[in-house]
């Protein structure tokens, strides 16, 4: 089954780009999170459009030097962590 990943709605998430970091405040949890470059790139990609992990990987591969299996493993890990922080959602396609 293919899942679609998406960023939380703007009403639930305040995002600010500061230097090389992304600061995300979740109104659902009241928590603030500071993301480094790769998770910030994932969030930026999802802010443009939702999609399955393969589509997100392809978009990120265009921007970064990483490709293939290593990028997919890193992306899976980051998406699960962002989901745990309630910054992104996953739903069936």
N, C-alpha and C positions, 0 to 999 in steps of 0.2 A: 504494500500500500504506500502511495506517495503522500507525503505530508507537505503542507505549505507553511512556510515560516513568515511571520510578519512582526513588525515593531508594534508596541502598544500604542493605542490612540493618543494623540497629543494631549487630550484632557487628563490622561493618567500619567503622562511622562513629560518632564521638562528636561531638555538636553541643551548643553552649552559646550562649545568647542573652545578649549583653553590650551594654547600652545600645542603640545604633542599629545594631549589627553582629551578625553570626552567625559564630561561630568553629567551624570544622569540622576535626576531626582524622580522617584516614583511616588505619586500621591496615594497609590494603593497601600504601600508599605510604610511610607514616611522615611524611607532610607535614601541616602545619596551614595552613588557609586562612581568611582573614578576608573575609567577604562583606558588601557594603553593602546598602542597603534593598531594591532590586529582586531581586537574586539570593537574598537572604534570604527574601523573600516567595514566590519560586518554590519554594524548599526547604520552606518551611512548608506551602505548598499540596500539594506532593508527599508530605509526611509524613502528610497526612490521607488521601490516596488517589492511586493511580497513575492515569494516563489518557493519552489522546491529546492532542496539542498544542491542539486546538480546545477541549477540555474544560478544560484548564488555563487557557487564555486567558480563557474565560468566567468562571471562578472569580476570576481576578485582576482582570478588568474590574469585577466587583462591588465589589472592595476599593479600586481605584485610579481616578484620574481619566482615565487613558489608555484608549482604545478602538480597535477596528478594526485596520487594517493596521499602524499604528505599533507597537501593543502586540504584534501577532503577530511582527513583525520583531525587536523587542527580545527577546521570549520565545525565538524560535528561536536567536538569538545567545547568550543566557544559557544555554539548555539545552545547546548544543554546547560551551560553555566549561566548564560543570559536568561534562559527560561527559568532556571532556579531563582534568579534574582528578580523575576517577574518584569523583565524589560522587553521580552519578546514572547510571542505565542506560537504554538504549533497546532495546526488543525488538519484533518484529512482533506485531501483535494476533492 
